[in-house]
């Protein structure tokens, strides 16, 4: 029989090894059964010979505790027993009887190989072992729970199935990996749960499951038992659509504010599949990029402060609903890219912060582990288990939901220890430098793992510094070379282009270098040209509001910007609402201002974006050599006095398109332009066309003449419309 200290430890949820005393155990010559059932008024042991339950013996409550026991004598008792429990009902209500399988009659759950790989931080798919998984064990249906908390004194599963009572289901510690596990019979998909952790520091908190596959809708914070999604192989056509020589035009979306139902509520994943997907497809985009959909507690973070990295946010439905959305996008020919946030996490009490009473997931020193800009915690990239958690999460989205790519947020903040810190507020690396060597190793490992395990998927870096080789392969040992991303956001192009266009056109002649400088480094990385959500928030105004002049000139400036963007080397990304020139700054609580499409200028902008996408996709000259200097050639970048630039884009075959941009509201009549080849030329795109809201100024490209211009043997004259970008193609 248990002694008083053991009873106290069980009843106070602090026993270090509950499996050593609960269930069947031999004490001296006799077998004893102990069951921890606070709130029970009677307990009977049932044997199940041939599947027929038979009362074997009553259990006695030990004192005034909730521990029940029976001495079964020296003969080996049945191991497939059950417990018949009568629970005390609330005052005035009858007792409730229940037949239960005892969690403490089941053996070890995780295998030695899994434990070894988890302990060494080398398990490619830790989500198959950790978290909550509905399974059938020894013919009994239930859920297997496992959590990493190596420094905790005691961990139990609490949920709606045990009245959130931390005494009821203490877990078994697998010391070799610092993991706690238990199988709870009868707990099925849909059950709410958390882990109650008695930390190394004596704190007791109820923590959401870091590996939860589903979560409650905020402000509730429980995890939800959910089966693993089926493995999704990558279709060859989706892998092909991600390649460097393919047209990639990304529509960036915040699901909660793209469109509201009845003006106020979110659309569900399924409603978005039926509305957003065809909308993006019909506008000619090739990919959707979703602001983070991992579960997050605060709407105002837009998902960039996630707690449930493995759970699609319940704001818009279930994981099955999210899978429906992804499948609908693929059926429409759209790839799906997720914003992924491995740089930091919020400090909410139910999250990862001090998970087992120690700085388990985060750096302990705030000079390494606290983001001053965002009041968040920084993952300890030097800890192998933490790296494994993050790399496994990347692979989870790609393999289990069929996601086509991950856009990695805030890479610059990961790469540098002094990011946004003053002298004395950061700790140098082991060589005395400012680079975060552990984060660099993590990023190389993550990208290498994605490349090997999910060929065809892509990773994209939001990285704003001059760190070398972001989109170049790492060395074979992952200790050198590039970071291994497939693509990098070209933040320099974005800043220079917007700054140039914000100048009054009369002053642009003094800033010609801003619009041409991007070509100095255009092929140093595999770039994506982003006009993202970051450019239309926090007081920056909309893209339209950045443009100078009256409303006509603002719209014309923005049309010229898009023409320049879609013809400049690099893949494309545009934030929602920008395709029809959203007038006000993006607000996550509000729907986009769809009523603007009733105005010709805004409807014309949407038509232009569609036509740019379709031309970009149809003409290899505009995408095939996006990352190769052979795909670009200047015709003229010196005409600052008239704010005109012209260049050639070429396909792999050498076929040319000519792009000419006039960044002033003054038409340039009979403008002579050197041409890359003789023959007739036609207008493919003119952002000044009337159907786009432009002035419909005639371009009238004349015949090619044998007059040298722009270092070419032949030239033509054409009229350059005001504030416009035109694309010329050889006539068939």
N, C-alpha and C positions, 0 to 999 in steps of 0.2 A: 504494500500500500504506500502511496506517496506521502512524503513528510510535509510538515507545515510550510517550509520554505518553498518547496516545489509547488504546492497548492497556491501560495501567494504569488509566485512568479507567473503561473498560468493565469490566475485571475486578474493580475495587474498588467498582462500582455507584455511581459519582459523576460519570459523564459528563453534562454539562449538556444535550446534544442528541444522544441516541443515534440518532435517525432521520436525522441528517445523515451518519452513517457506516455504519450497518447497512443491509442490502438492496442494491439496485442503485444505483450512482453512477458518473458519468463522472469519471475522474481523468486529466487530460491527454487524449490521443486515445482511450484505452481505457476500456472499461466494466469495472468491478470489482463483484464480489459479496462482501459480508462478512456472516457469520452468527455470532452469539454463542451458542455451544453448549458450555458447560462440561460435561465428562463424556463427550463424544463421542470415539470412537476412529476413525471414518471418516465422511466426508460427501460425498455426490455430488449434483450439480445435475441435476434431471430437467426436461426440457421436456415439454409436454403437447399436441403438435399433434393436433387432432381428438379430444382426450380420452385419447390413448394416451401413457402415461409412457415417455419415452426418456431413457436416460442421456446427458447432454450433456458434463459435465466433472466431474472430482473436485476437491474443495476441499482446500487445504493448511492445516494448523494453523500459526498464526503464533507461532513459538517455543514456549514452554511455557504459553501462554495458552489460553483456551477460545475464541479468535476464529479462525474459518476463513475463507479467502479464495480467490478464483480470478480471474485476469485473463481476461476474455472477448473481448479485442480490440476493435477500433473499430466493428464492426458492432453495430447495436442489438439487444440480446438479447431473448428473450421475457419478457413481464412476468407471465405466469401460470405461472411455474415452481413446482416443489416441491423439497423437500430430502429425500434419503434418508439417514437418520442411523443409524449403528450406535453404540449406547451401551455403555460398559463396564459389565459386570455386577459384582455383589459378588464377592469372592474365592471362587473355586471354582464360580461359576455362569457359564453361557454369556452372551455378549453378546446384546443385544436390538436388533432392527432396527425402524425406524419411518419412515414417509413423512409428512412434515410440510409444511403450508403455512407460508410465512415471514410472520410478522406485519408485517415491515418492507417488504413489497411493496404494502401497501394505503395509499391516500391519506388525506387529511383526513376525519374522521368527522363532527364537529359542524358544522352550517351557520352561516353568518355571522349570520343573524337570531337563532338561538338563543344564539350567543356574545354578541351585543350585548345581548340581553335579560338574560342571566345576569350580564354585567358590570355592568349598571345595576341589578341587583336587582329586575327587573320581569317575570321569567318566571313566569307563573302556575303552571306545572307543571314545575318544575325536575327532578322525578323522572323525567320522560320522557327527559332528556338525561344526567343524572349517575347514577352507580351502575353496576351491571352488568346488561346487557340481552342475552339470547340473540337473535341476528339471523342472517340469511343475507346475506352481502356478496359480490358478484360470483360468486354461485353457491356460495360456501363457507360452511358453517355454523360458527358460533362465538359468541363473546360480546364485545360492545363494553363497554369499561370507561372511565369518566371520573370524575375527582375534582378538587375545588377545593382547591388548595394553592399559592397564588400566590407564597409566599416560600420554598418548598422548593428545594433545590439539585438534587434528583434524586428521582424517584418511579418505582417499579416495581410490577408486580403479582406477588404471590407466592401460591402455592396448592398443593393436592395434585397439580396437573397439572405442576408444575415443581420439585417437592421443596422448596418454600418457599425457593427460591434467588433472592435479590434481584438477582443479576446477569443472570438469564435474560431478563426481559421489561421493560426500561426503557420508560417512556412518553414520548409527545411532548407538549411544553409548548405550549399555545395562549396566547401571552403576552397577547393582547388581553383575555382574561377570567381569566387565572390558572388555567386548567384543564389537566389532564394527561389524555391519552386514548391508547387502543390497542385494536385489534381482535385477539383471540387465537383463531385458527382451532381448531376441535376442542374448545374448552371449552364444555361444555353445562350445562343446568340441573342443579343438585345439586352442582356443583363447589364446593369450599371455597376461599376466597381472603381476602387482605388487601392493603392497600397498604403497601409498605415505603417509608418517607419519610426522606430525608436532609434534616434540617431546616436552617433558616437559621442555627440556633445550633450546627450540627455534630452534633446528636443524631441517632440512627438508631433508628426505632421502626417496628414493624409495627402499623398502625392498621386497625381494622374500618372498613368502608365506611359513612360517614354516611347514604348513601342505600340501604343494603342492604335488600332486600325480604324477607330471611329470614336467620336467624342460627342458629349452633350452640346446643345446649342447654348452659347453664352447667354446670360452670365453664369449658368450652371457649368461645373468644371469636371464632372465625372467622365471616366472613360467608359466605352461601351464594348461589350464582347462582340466580336465580328470575325467571321471566317475570312481567310486569306483569299484575295481575288485570284482567279485562275491565271496561270502563266500565259503571257501574250507574246508570241513570236513576232519579230519585226518583218513586215511585208516588204518584199524587194522594192516595190515602187515607192514606199516611204523612205527606205534607205537611200534610194537614188535621188529623191527630192531634196535631200540634205547635203548633197555633194557640192564641192566648191564651184563646179562649172554649171550649176543649175540656177535658175532664177529663184531667189528667196526674198519674198516681200511679206513682212510680218505685221499683222494687225495686233497691237498691244491693247489688252482689255482688262479693266477692273470689273469683275462679274457683278458686283453689287450695285454699280451705278451706270452700267451701259444703258439699260432701259429699266424703268420701274413699271410694275403692274398696278393699274389703277392709280398711278401717280405716286405710290408710296411704298409698295412692298417689293422685295427682291423677286426676280424671276428664279425659278428652280433650275437645276442642271438640265432637266428634261425640257423645260420651256426655252432655255437658252439654246439647246440643241436644235429646237424647231424654229428659232428666230435668228440668233447670232450666227450660227453656222451658215445658213444660206445667204445671209447678208454679206458676210466676209467672202464667201465663195463668189457671189455675183459681182463684188467689187474687184475681183481678180487677185486677191491676196493668196499667197501660197501657204502661210502658216498663221496660226493664232498663238499669241503669247499671253498667258494669263498671269496677272499679278498673283502673288502667292496664294495658293488654295489650301496649304497646310493649316490645320486648326490654330486659331489665334484668339486671345481673349478680348482684344480691343479693336473695334471696328476702325478707329482712326489711325491704326498702324498700317492699314491697307494690306495686312498679311505679312508685313516685314518684321514683325516680332512674334514668331510662331512658338507655340508650346507643343502641339501635337504634330510632329514632323511626318508621321506615317498616316495621318488621318485627313482625308479631304474634308474641308470645313463643312459642318452640318448646317451652315446658314442656307445652303441651296439644296440640301437633300442628303441622301445616303451615299455610301461608296458605290453602290450599284447604279445610282442615278448619275454619279460622276462618270462611271464607265460608259454609260449610255451616251453621255455628251462626247467623250473621246471617240467612241465608235462612230457617232454621227459625223464628227469632223473628218475622220478618215474616209468614210463613205462618200463624203463630198469632195475628197481630194485635198483636204487641208491637214497639214501637220499640226501637232500641239506641242508647244514649248511651255514649260512651267518656270516661273521665277522660283529660285531655290535659295534658301538663306542659311548657309553654314557658318556665317561670320559671327553671329551673336544670338542671344536669346533673352527674353524678359525675365525679371526677377520675381514674378508672381509666386506666392507661397506654395501653390499646388504644382509648380513646374520643376525644372531641373536644378534650380538654385539650391546649393547645400543639400543635395538629394538624400544622402545618408548621414547627415550631420557633419559632413566635411565638404570641401570644395572638390566634388567628384568630377563634374563635367567642366567646370570653369577653372581658370587660373586662380590661385589663392591670393596673390598679390594684386591689389587693385590697379597698380601701375601696368599690369599685364592683362588683368581680367575684367576691367570695367570700362565700358565705352562711355566717355564723357558726353559725346554728342547725343546719344540716344538713351542714356540711362539704362543700358543693358549689360549683360555679362558676356564675356568672350570665351568661347570654347578653348579648352586646354589642348591645343593641337599636338602637343608633345606626348600626350597620353594615348597609347595604342588603342585602348578600348573606346576612347572618345572618337578617334579617327575612324575606327571600325563602325561605330554607330552612324557616323555621317556618310561614309562611303557606302555602307549598306543601304542607307536611306536613298541615296542617289539611284542605286541599282533597283531598289524596290519600285520607284515610280516608273522607271523605264521598262522593267520586266513585267510587272503585275498590272499596270494600267496601259501599257503600250505607248507611253509618252515618247515623243520623237526627240526631245532635247530638253536641256536644262540651262536656263540663263542664270548664272551664279552672281548673286547680288554682292555689292560692296567688297569686291576683291581687293581694291587698293587698301582698304582698312585692315585686311588680313595680312598683307604683304609687309607692312611696315610697323614696327613697334612704336614709333613716334607719331603715328597717324593722329592728327588733330591734338597733339600733346605738346606742352611747353617743355623746355629743358628742365630736367629733374623729375619730370612726371612719367618717365618711361625707363625701362631696364634694357640696356644693350644686350645683344645676343652673345654667344660664347666667344665670338671673335671681336667683340667690342663694337659691332656695327648696328645699324638700325633695322636691317631686314629681319622679319620673323621667319627664321629658318625652318621651324616646325610647321608653320602654315604653308610654306613653299613646298615642303616635303608632302604634306597632306594633299595639296592641290595636284601635284604630279601623280601621286598614288591614285587619287580619285579619277583623274582623267585617263590614266593608264588602265584602271579597272574597267571604266566605261568602254574604252576602246576595245579591250580584249573580250569582255563579257557581253557587250551589246554593240557589235559592229553595225554601223549605219546610223546610230544615234549620235547626237552632237551636244557639245557643251559650249556655251557662249559666256564670255567674261565681261562684266561691267567693271572696267578698269580704266582709271583716268590719269595714270601716271605714265612715265616713260620707261617703266620696267621692261627689260628686254625679253623677247621671245614668248610673250603670253600665248600666242597661237602657234608656237613651234613645238615639235615633239621633245619630250625629255630624253635624257640619255638612257641607255639600256638598264643601268642600275638605279635610275630615278634620282640620282644624286647631282645631276647637272642638266645642262641643256635648257629647253624651254619648259613652260608650265603645262603644255599639252592640250590647251583649249583648241577647239576647232575654229572659233571666231572670237573676235574682240570688238566691243563697241568702240567706235571712233568718236570719242568725246571731243577731241581737238577739232575735227571737222564740224561737229555740231556747234561748238562755242564760236568758232571763227565765222561760220556761215550766218548764224543768228546775229552776231555782233555787227557783221558787215551790213546785213539787211536792215538793222535798226537805225543805221545812219540815214539821214535825209539824203535822197538820191543826188542832190547837188554836191554833197560832200564825199560821195563814194569814190570819186577819182583819187582821193588822198588815202584810200584804204584798199586799193586793189589787191595788195598782198594778202589780205585776210581771206579773199575768195579764191585765191590761187595757191596758197601755201600748203594746203592739204595734199597736193600732188607731190610735194617733196618727199613725203613719207608714206604715200598711199599703199605701197606694196611691202612695207616693213612687216605688216601683220595681215591676217585675213580679216578684213574689217566688215562690220555692219554699221551703216549710217543710221544713228538713232535720233528721231524726234519723239522722245518718250514722255511719259507722265511727269518726269522730273522737270521738264521745261515749262509746265503749265500749272504749277502749284506754288504754294508758299509765297504768294505775292508777285510771282513772275508774270502773271497774266496769261492769256491765251496766245497761241502763235499769231493769230490775227491781230491781237492788240499790240504785239511787238512791232508790227509793220507801221511805217510812217505814212503820213498823208491822209487824205479823206478816205471814205469807205471804199470807193472804187479803186484808189491806189493801194489801199491795204490788201484788198482781195487780189489785185494784179501782182503785187509784190509776193504774196504767198503762192500764187500760181507759178510764178517764175522760180521761186524757191523749190517747189516740188519738181518742176521740170529739170532744174539743175541737179537735184538729189537723185532722181530716178535715172539720170544719164551719167552720173559720177560713178567711178569704180567703187564697188562695195555693195553688199546686200542692203536691204531697206527695212526700216522699222518705223511705223507711224502709230501714235497713240490714238485711241478711239476719240471721236469727235473732231479731230484735226482734219479728217477726210472731208468734212463739210464746213470747215472753218468755224468751229465753235466760238461764239463771241466772248463768253466770260471764262474766267479761270475754272479749271475742273474742281468740283466739290464732290467728295465721295458720298455725301448724304443725298445728293440729287441725281436725277436722271440727266443724261445728255439732253441738250435743247433741240429735240427733233423738229420742233415747229419751224426752225430756221430753213428747213428744206422747202418751205413754201415760198421762199424768196429766191429769185433766179440766180443771184450771185452765189449763194450757198449751194443750191442744187447743181450749178455749173461746176463748182469746186469738186463736189462728189463725182460728177461725171468725168472730170479731168483725172482724178485719182484712179478711177476705173480704167480709163483709156491708157494712162501711164502704166498701170499694172499689166494690162493686156499686151501693150507694145513691148514692155520689158520682157514678158514671158515669150512673146512670139519671135523676138529678134535676138539671136545668139550674140550679136555684136554688143548688146547691153548687159550680158551676164556671163558669157562663157569664159572670159578671161578677166573676171573681176579682180583676181589676185595676182595677175601677171602683167608686168610692164608692157608686154607686147599688145595688150588690149587697149592701150591709151596712147594718144599722141597730141601734143598741143598744136593747134594751128595759129592761135594768137592769144597771148595773155598780157601783152604790153599796152593795149589800148586803154590805159587808165583814163585818159581825157574824156572818152565817151562811155566808160564803164561797160565795155564789151569784152567778152571772152569767147573763144571758139576752140573746139577740140574734136578729135576723131576717136570713136570707139570702134574696135575691130573684134571680129570673131576669130576662132581658131583657123578658119580658112583664109583669113585676111580680108574678108568683106567689111567695108566701112559704113559707118553712119557718121554724119557731121552734126555737131551740136553748137548752136550759137545762142548766147544769152546777152540780152540788153537790159542792164539793171538801172536804166533811167526811164522817166516817163516821156522822153523825147523820141519819136520815131527817127530811125536812121535810114534815110532814103538813099537808094542806089549805093548801098554799102558794098564795097568790093571785098570779096573773101577768097583767099586761096583755097583750092580744093585738092583732095588727095588723088583724084583721078578724073580723067575726062569723061564725057558722056552727060546725058540729061539727069537732072536731080529733081526729086519731088518732095513736098512737105509731108512728113510723117506725123509730126506732132507740132502744134502751135498753141501755146498756152493762152494766146490772146484771142482765140476763136470765140465767136459770139455764143456758141452753145456752152462755153465754159464761163460766160459772163464777161468776156473780153470785148475789145473794140472792133474786132474783125478787120483789123488793118491788113490790107493785102501784102503778102510776102513777095510774090512774083519773082521767084528765082529765075534769072535770065539764063541764056545759053552759056555753056562753058567756053571761055575764050582763051586763046594762047597768050595770055598776059600774065607774067609772073607776079605773084603776090604771096606774102607770108612764106617765103622760101619755097614756093611751089611754082611749077612751070605753067599752071593753068589757074584760072579764077572765074568767078561769076559775080554778078551784082544781084543784090536782093534788098528788099525793104525789111528793116528790123522793126517789128512792132514795139510799142512802148512797154516797158516792164514785162518782158516776155522771154521765154525760152522756146526755140524752135529746133526741131530735129529733121534733118534732111537725109533721104535715102536715095540711092541710085534708082533711076527708073528702070523697070523691067525691060 
